[in-house]
Amino acid sequence: MLYGVEGIGKSTFGSQAPNPIFIQTEDGLDEIDCDRFPLAVNFDDVIAALKTLVNQKHDYETVVIDSLDWLERLVWDKLCQQYGVESIEKVDGGYARGYMHALSLWREVLDLLGVLRSRGMVVVLIAHSKVERFEDPESSPYDRYSPRLHKHAAALVKEWCDAVLFATRKMRTQTEDGGFNRKRTIAHAVGKDGGERVIRAYGSPSCVAKNRYGIAEELPLSWPAFVTALSAN
């Protein structure tokens, strides 16, 4: 999974993977030359695309879902239709039962992706980021970046993935005099074009990240740099 803010280059990263095909749940690939299924407008469209890759012969080596948070909306829409309600909060009488029922649909997606992965396909899952408040039992609470998914879905998908990568820009902070004996912290971009685009492959107080490949460093935001890091471990 690669997540980050809008426009940082997540879809471009996916398009650099070996011979990819995109399952798009949101518009936004017009500037990227890649093979893709028609825009999925409901959950069944996503399942149909995955089953096509499972059941039909093809030469694609990578499947990219772009994006998970828009897929989550389709998951919720599917449940609302099944239960005849207008909100995920009202599914099966409420009390957050809708979010638990959503996990069965997420598992359906992951099971099909698992079949493709077992056949040697690369799976790239793209998501946007959010800032969440994290209650750390060992320190004071703090804000951090995480994938823009409900916590139950996020936990399931993060556990399934071999790597959860955070795409961001390299920044440095500097404390300046704000007048009246007050200090203020200013963020400055490091590199060109608003800051060098990088991947964080390990968790920190600033972001959720992990990997099972032993990558413990910051990487340039590109597929070749990611592959190079894999080869080094």
C-alpha positions, 0 to 999 in steps of 0.5 A: 500500500502506498498512501499520501496527499493528493497529487504527490505521485502515487498513481505514477508510482503504480504505473512504473511497476511491471506491466500494470493494469489499473482498477480505478475507483476514482477519476484521475488517470488522464495524464498517465499512459496505462492500461485500465478497466473502465471506472468502477461505479459500484462494488460489483464492478471492482469484483468483476475486474478482479475476477477477469484477471483471475479467470482470463489469460493475460500478460499483466504483471501488476494490478493497481487499485486506485484508490482504496478510500474511494473503494471504501465508499463503494463498499459502504454503498453496497451495504446500504443497498443490501440493508435499504438504508442511506448511511453506513451508520444505519446498517443493521440497526446502527451501533457501528455494525456497518463497519464490521459488516464491511470487513466481509466485503474487504475480505472478498477483495483481498481474497481475489488479490491473494489469488493474483499474488500467489500467481506472481502478480504484484499488487499495488494499493493506493490510498490518500492520507489523513491526519489522525490523533494517536493515543500513545500509551507510552507518551502524550497523544500526537497527530500522525498521517495514516491511510484515509480508511475506517480504522477496522478496514485500515487494520485489515488491509495493513495486516494483509500488505507486505509494505505500507508506504507513506509518500511525502515531501522532504521538509525541515523545520526552523524555529523563528522569533515571532515577536513579543517573546514568542517562537514559531516553527516554520516548515521549509521544503528540501529540494525543488518543486516544493520539496523532494518526493520521498517514501517512508518505509518504516513507522514513526510518530509522524506516520503509519508505515511498515514493511516486511522487506527490511527496508529501514530508510527513506527512499525517492518516490519511484518504483525503481528506487523501491526495487533497488531497496528491495534488492539491497536486503 
